[in-house]
Amino acid sequence: MLTQAITTGAFTDFAADVRSGLSLPDQKELPSKYLYDAIGSSLFETISLLPEYGVTRADERLLRRHAHEIVRRLSLPVNVAELGSGSGKKTRWILEALGRRQATSYYPIEISSAALAMCERELGDIDSISIVGFEREYLDGLLEVAARREPGESILVLFLGSTIGNFDRPSDTHFLAKVRRILDEGDALLLGTDLLKPLPQLIAAYDDPLGVTAAFNLNLLARINREVGADFDLRRFEHQARFNSETGSIEMHLRARATHDVNIPGADFVASFTEGETIWTESSHKYLVEEVALLANHAGFKCEAQWIDSEWPFAESLLIAN
Ligand SMILES: C[S@@+](CC[C@H](N)C(=O)[O-])C[C@H]1O[C@@H](n2cnc3c(N)ncnc32)[C@H](O)[C@@H]1O
C-alpha cells in the first residue's frame, strides 16, 4: 500500500509543472523550457533557417565578423561555457578563433539531450577544442564548469541568440546576477539580445506562413500526450503570436478553438478549457539597445564592447564581471 501511495503521488517535474501551469485560474501557462524535446529542438533548428526569423542569422553575422576581436579582449587561458547551446553552429566562430591561441575546454549546457548531441556532433571537429557537455539546467551546469576551473583560468559564458529574452523583467537581471555570483571578477559573458523592430516583422518572425513556429508551439501539447499520457487533440488548439506593448515582448500562446476537457492521467488531473482561452508558452523580450548596458550593470557586469547588426537589429554585448 505504501509503495502504491508513493508511486501515485510521484509525478515527474514535467507532470507537476503541467498540472500547476494548467490549474492557474486566470492565464494558463507552461514553462518555455519544455518546448525543447527532440522534436522541439529539431523544429527550432528549422525556425533558425526561416527567412522571417532573422535572429540566428544576425547573431551568426556578428560572431563571424567579430570573433577575433572578442577573443582578443578575453583574459587567457579561458574555458568556455555555453548556456542553452542548441546545435552550437554559431559558436564555431568563437571556438575557431580561440583554438588558434590556446587549447580550449568547451562546456555546452543544455536541458535538451537532443540539442546537446547535435552540438557535440557539430563542433567535434574543431582543432584544439575539447567538448564536455552537461545535460543540466543553466545554473547547475555553470556551477559544474566553475568547479573545474584551474588556478589562473578565466571563464567565458556564452548566452547567444535571444534566449535571455525568454525571462520576464526583472527576472532577466536576477538570472544574470546569479550567473555573476558563480563567476570571478574579470570573467566574461557574451550576451545576445534581440532588439525592438517594427511590429509586422516581429509577428512574422514568430508566426511564419509555413507554420514551423506553430508546429514548434503545438509540439508542447504533443509532448504532454507522449510523456504525461494526456489526450490533447492538437486540432482543437491554434498557435498565436502577439506583441505585448506593456512588456515589450512577443508572446506565444496556444488558443483553444472550443470549450472542452483534457485528461492528463500522468499528472492526475483534468484540464478544462473554454473557447478562446489560451495557454501562454513563451515570451521573447525585445530590448532597446540602451537597456542592455543597464541590465548588465544591475547584474554586476560592465559592458566592455557591443556590436549591432545593421540588417536585423540585434546586439552582441561583451560583459565583464566586476
Ligand atoms: C532559443 S534556443 C537557443 C539555442 C541557441 N543558443 C541559439 O542561439 O540558436 C534555447 C536553448 O536553450 C535550451 N534551454 C532552455 N531552457 C533551458 C534551461 N533552463 N537550462 C538549460 N538549457 C535550456 C533549449 O533546449 C534550447 O536549445
The ligand as a Tripos MOL2 file, in Angstrom:
@<TRIPOS>MOLECULE
LIG
   27    29     1     0     0
SMALL
NO_CHARGES

@<TRIPOS>ATOM
      1 C1         16.0360   29.6840  -28.0740 C.3       1 LIG1
      2 S1         17.0420   28.2450  -28.0550 S.3       1 LIG1
      3 C2         18.6110   28.9670  -28.4770 C.3       1 LIG1
      4 C3         19.6470   27.9970  -28.9240 C.3       1 LIG1
      5 C4         20.9860   28.6420  -29.3280 C.3       1 LIG1
      6 N1         21.6350   29.2650  -28.1820 N.3       1 LIG1
      7 C5         20.7820   29.6670  -30.4070 C.2       1 LIG1
      8 O1         21.0750   30.8520  -30.1590 O.co2     1 LIG1
      9 O2         20.3420   29.3120  -31.5020 O.co2     1 LIG1
     10 C6         17.2120   27.9680  -26.3060 C.3       1 LIG1
     11 C7         18.0270   26.7220  -25.9420 C.3       1 LIG1
     12 O3         18.1650   26.6950  -24.5100 O.3       1 LIG1
     13 C8         17.8270   25.4050  -24.0120 C.3       1 LIG1
     14 N2         17.2120   25.6320  -22.6750 N.ar      1 LIG1
     15 C9         16.0080   26.2120  -22.4240 C.ar      1 LIG1
     16 N3         15.8010   26.3040  -21.0910 N.ar      1 LIG1
     17 C10        16.9180   25.7850  -20.5040 C.ar      1 LIG1
     18 C11        17.3170   25.6190  -19.1430 C.ar      1 LIG1
     19 N4         16.5320   26.0250  -18.1420 N.pl3     1 LIG1
     20 N5         18.5300   25.0710  -18.8870 N.ar      1 LIG1
     21 C12        19.3420   24.6590  -19.9230 C.ar      1 LIG1
     22 N6         19.0120   24.7780  -21.2390 N.ar      1 LIG1
     23 C13        17.8170   25.3480  -21.5170 C.ar      1 LIG1
     24 C14        16.8600   24.8190  -25.0120 C.3       1 LIG1
     25 O4         16.8880   23.4080  -25.0120 O.3       1 LIG1
     26 C15        17.3500   25.4210  -26.3410 C.3       1 LIG1
     27 O5         18.2480   24.5730  -27.0060 O.3       1 LIG1
@<TRIPOS>BOND
     1     1     2 1
     2     2     3 1
     3     2    10 1
     4     3     4 1
     5     4     5 1
     6     5     6 1
     7     5     7 1
     8     7     8 2
     9     7     9 1
    10    10    11 1
    11    11    12 1
    12    11    26 1
    13    12    13 1
    14    13    14 1
    15    13    24 1
    16    14    15 ar
    17    14    23 ar
    18    15    16 ar
    19    16    17 ar
    20    17    18 ar
    21    17    23 ar
    22    18    19 1
    23    18    20 ar
    24    20    21 ar
    25    21    22 ar
    26    22    23 ar
    27    24    25 1
    28    24    26 1
    29    26    27 1
@<TRIPOS>SUBSTRUCTURE
     1 LIG1         1 GROUP 0 **** ****
